[in-house]
Amino acid sequence: MMRSRRWRVLLCAAVAGPLVLTACAARGGTADASEAGISVEAERLCGGTAVSVRAGDALEVITGAALFAASGEKATVEAAARELVRMGASTAIGNGDICRILPPAGSPVEEVRVTWEMSAGEPQGAGAPRFTALPMGERAGAAGDGAFVAFACTGGDLPGDAPRHLRVVVQKGGTPVVPDGDERRLREAYATVAHSFALALAGEIGCRPADLPAEPSLSPL
């Protein structure tokens, strides 16, 4: 998928004209990539450091789109990390937005929203039953409409020696559509995007994320 997606995006970018863009969008499963602002590859979203190539492929599974609306200037992992560190100077509890990913009109998902949460202690209990547990960080789970990755973060720009317990949440907007009737593909796609943002957030803070692998671990516990 990755090669075909990137070649499709390059072709659309290389050949000018709204008719070409519309045709490319149809082949990529989007309704109308020629509409205003739908011109950004997944890897350039949310500041350009949050979406890995693998996560970009996962976003196409979720949305059916290869091109997206440009992210706002403040909708970046860097801005989220600054806000998290600012809150972390006075409290161990907080939350905020990271980014909203907007595919073209007609996508099965209106938006993909990425947020962060900070808590004083590690996750407790069994977690929501709709999530399939995955072996990443302190806790990770994925469903057909979202995923989360929780991890302990120590050092970097966060004050003090005590770990901060962070969670990155990725969730859909609109009505979900299971691609090719395979709900597992959606779960794995959401988990891949959540893992990519979790790594990016930890890297921006400069902390040591405990038990957070370099690649997403998608085999259920």
Helices and strands as residue ranges (DSSP letters): H 2-14, H 18-28, E 38-41, G 42-47, H 53-63, E 67-69, H 77-88, E 94-101, E 111-119, E 132-134, E 139-143, E 146-154, E 164-173, G 179-181, H 183-205, E 208-209
